[in-house]
């Protein structure tokens, strides 16, 4: 069986997005959204453990053996970085490794709407990037942070699990913290971020009530907060946030969102008609007064009609 680096080099060469490692199967690649089985031998439990332990240091091995799951990043110099999730299944190790390009593409390179540049320059509020798994949320968010980095003299704090794209200071000063290494959790990092004098806070994923609540509070107190959610569109995003809270708190959260939310950018990747890859399809909700009223009054079902009318 080839070493893990050889499998990952092949993934990048084939312009794939993910490598799946599983006992009882050969290595499987996701290319242009489709799973493709390699012609390599079927892997045994010993094979998968040997492959995946290659990329773990002692601390990560101990953490994995304790929790039976692990998020981390891995890099091959000159090739790419990879987001790695390792887990146990059927008493063996499994993993999915996703390509993170070394170069951060720009908003223009990705074909994102031009008004995203204006949204990135807002001084405060909450900006959400949403979409299903594998839709390119992290790539788009990295492009937005890079645009700010090139345009604004500011302090950016990121909290990620794991750190995917590496940002180097341009006009901005950027500190990147990784959950599990630099902080215990998203919520733990957000509790202390106010003492770190940030202008912009990036939350890799708003997963739970505490993280969502702290992110909204940070936006209320004059910071620009950018975060991702696994939701398909603007209306679903707002409902998901509100539904996380107990019924007695939901009206207060609606009021908070109606004043802090600045924009929701939702995207997905669709196959090209000629079969040569995928192209981004997106929806942008900018919080104009009509949208703020809809959020405040709990009438999110009306958002789609407002978007259609260009309101």
C-alpha positions, 0 to 999 in steps of 0.5 A, a space after each residue: 500500500 502506498 504511503 499517505 503522502 503518495 495517496 494525497 499527491 494523487 488526489 491533488 494531481 487528479 483535481 480531487 477534493 477528498 480522500 476516503 480511507 476505510 477498512 474493507 475498501 481501496 482508497 476512494 477519491 471524490 473528484 468533481 463531486 463524485 466518488 471514484 474507487 482507486 485501483 489500489 488493493 483493499 485496505 485492512 484495519 492494520 493498513 488504515 491505522 498505519 496510514 493515519 498514524 503516519 500523520 499524527 504526532 504522539 499528542 494527537 495519537 493520545 487524543 484520538 485514542 481517548 476520544 476515538 475522533 480527531 480533527 487536524 490539519 496536515 501539509 505536504 510542502 509544495 503540494 497542498 494542505 489538508 483538513 483531516 477527520 479521523 474516526 473509528 468505525 467497525 473497530 477500525 480507523 477511518 478518515 476523510 482528508 480534504 484538500 486545502 489549496 496553498 494559495 488563497 483565491 480572491 473574491 474575483 477568482 472564485 466568481 463571488 458577487 462584487 457586493 461581497 467586497 462592500 460587505 467585507 468592509 463593514 465596521 461591525 455586525 454579523 456576516 454568515 457564510 452558509 452552505 452544505 458540506 463540501 460547498 466551498 464555504 471555507 474557501 469563500 470565507 478565506 477569500 473574504 478575509 484575504 480581501 480585508 487583509 489587503 484593504 484594511 489596517 485592523 486586527 483579525 482573530 480567527 477560531 478554527 477547527 482545524 486551521 485550514 488556510 494560512 493567512 500572512 499579515 498584509 495590512 491587517 494583523 491576523 492571529 489564528 487559533 485552533 480548537 484543541 491546540 490553542 483553545 479548548 472550544 469555540 465558546 472558550 475562545 470567544 469568552 476571552 476574545 474581547 480582551 484581545 482587542 479584535 476588530 474582526 472575529 472569524 468563527 470557523 463554525 457556529 455549532 452550539 447555543 453558547 457559541 452562537 450566543 457569544 458570536 451575536 454578543 460580539 457583533 452587538 459590541 461593535 465587532 465584525 463577526 464572520 462565521 459559517 453554518 451548514 444551512 442551505 439558504 438565508 431563511 433556513 439560516 435565521 430559523 436554525 439560529 433562533 431554534 437553537 435557543 429555548 422558546 422563552 429566549 427566541 424573541 430576544 434573539 430575533 431582536 438581536 439578529 434584526 439589529 446585528 445581522 448584516 448579510 448571509 451569503 449562501 452557496 452550493 456547487 453544481 456540476 458543469 453541463 460539460 462535465 468538466 467540474 463544478 461551478 458555484 451558485 449563490 444567494 446573497 441576503 443583505 439586511 435592508 430595513 425590510 429584512 430586519 423587520 421580517 426577522 424581528 417579526 418572525 416572518 422568515 418565510 417572506 424572505 424568499 419573495 423579498 429576494 426575488 423582488 430585489 428588495 
